[in-house]
């Protein structure tokens, strides 16, 4: 069985589930999902800049309404449960947790703990972070010791 650590920032859509569960053909995959709840004020600014970069002005304005802190954690827990249920319904073994510490520290620990074969980072595009190679996938490539695949989600958060 192939072991993948899947980093996400929101609930997986059915298209996302199909995408990740078919990456390895017929080989069974066990997913260990890490979900990062919404971040702090600086993350909000970066998300607004990303929205502006693709011309989504209304979305940039609404970033101020995005839940943060405990409310974001509660939404993250629901998104994680939905994602795990969807992966299991697609026939994959799956477990997961919210990221409590720094995302890359959590990722590195989980990769070592489960003996992961790969990391899949599935997020919306984050143009500013990607341009400066500060996105999760770029930074993880230097830290986790296994291949890291960067994929874009099939829907906007």
Secondary structure, DSSP 4 states (H G I P E B T S, - for coil): -EEEEEEESSPPPHHHHHHHHTTTTTS-EEEEEEE-----HHHHHHHHHHHHHTT-HHHHHHGGGS--HHHHHHHHHHHHHHHHHHHHHTT-EEEEEE--S-HHHHHHHHHHHHT-SEEEEEE---HHHHHTT-SHHHHHTTTSSSEEEEEE-SS--
